[in-house]
Amino acid sequence: MPSKKKKQKSKKRNKAKVMLVRNAIFTIIFFCVCSFLTYYFVTAFHNYQPKEMELVSIKEQPTVATSREIEKSDDHTKEILESASAPHEAIIETPEPKSTIPEARTPSQESVRQTPTRNRTKAYVINPNLPKICIIVDDFGAIGNSLFNKFNTVDREVAFAVLPGLSFSKEHMEKAVEVGREVLIHIPMEPENDAEKIEPNTIKVSMNDFQIKDQIESWMYELPLAVGVNNHMGSKATQDTRVLTTMMMTLNQNDMFFIDSVTTNNSKVSHVAMELGVKTAARNIFLDNPDTSLRGARQKIEQIKKMNNRDVIVVITHCHSDVKFRQLVHFIDRLKDGGYQLVTPSRIVE
């Protein structure tokens, strides 16, 4: 009997142990499930953000210039517009202004979203008997997107010259081409004044032919949508026949033209380009030198009126400030009022 009672007590103890272990396991599982659910809901609560209605800003399409409408509707005018004669020898009124390129800002300093700026082109009637006007805006690549977006609203016949190797060089090239604008590589070239601040990798007369060719090709690789080049500074380098020969041969191999900014009266760009079969043209007027005022723009218009015997007039300005932007807009409006046609660089080079 005693042994039987002992067995019953042992069974009860074992059963109690099993129940205790089972309860412990259930408790642990229950605790884990509760902890997981608590973590899940707390995390979901903190990460929850109500969706706001997203305002979709539709980029305003550029207004089509009246010149293009006239080209489509008037066969006779179209024939005249497509026959751009080579420019005469450039008028040198002043040396190129000293470089005032603002310090390059990094993309992080610019807001990701930019408010689209209204396109500033306006319709105008062309007088085919007047010279065609080619406008190039130099020194893009360093200015921030806010100022760039303003310049990018002017007529798409206005070309942008982009300095290579700067924070916004590639972005400015792409945005300009997006609206149908021509882009030039603004090649830094050595000036006569050694005190001038020059860009990194400037083309110098001390460089050998391989260095010059390699440097230019690297800029072409960086800015592949460019259709031609013009010189940044370069009053010394544009007088060097060897340097220019190497440059022209490289441009010829890549089917690109050279617009001479004419920063010296002794430039040999036209001569070397002609010998090597590279299309070229030369600057006639600096719009923003010596004056960036609206009055200065009107004075340039009067100067252009005295040059009406020419086929083409090449005007260069710069993108350094809002003041220069407003001067450019005023200048273009006055040109249109006078019946002058705006044309791209690729249409005036020979």
Secondary structure by P-SEA (a helix, b strand, c coil): caaaaaaaaaaaaaaaaaaaaaaaaaaaaaaaaaaaaaaaaaaaaaacccccbbbbbccccccccaaaaaaaccaaaaaaaaccccccccccccccccccccccccccccccccccccccbbbbbbcccbbbbbbbbcccccccaaaaaaaaaccccbbbbbbcccccaaaaaaaaaaabbbbbcbbbbbccccccccccccccccccaaaaaaaaaaaaaacccccbbbbcccccccccaaaaaaaaaaaaaabbbbbbcccccccaaaaaaaaacccbbbbccccccccccaaaaaaaaaaaaaaccccbbbbbbbcccaaaaaaaaaaaaaaaaabbbbbccccccc
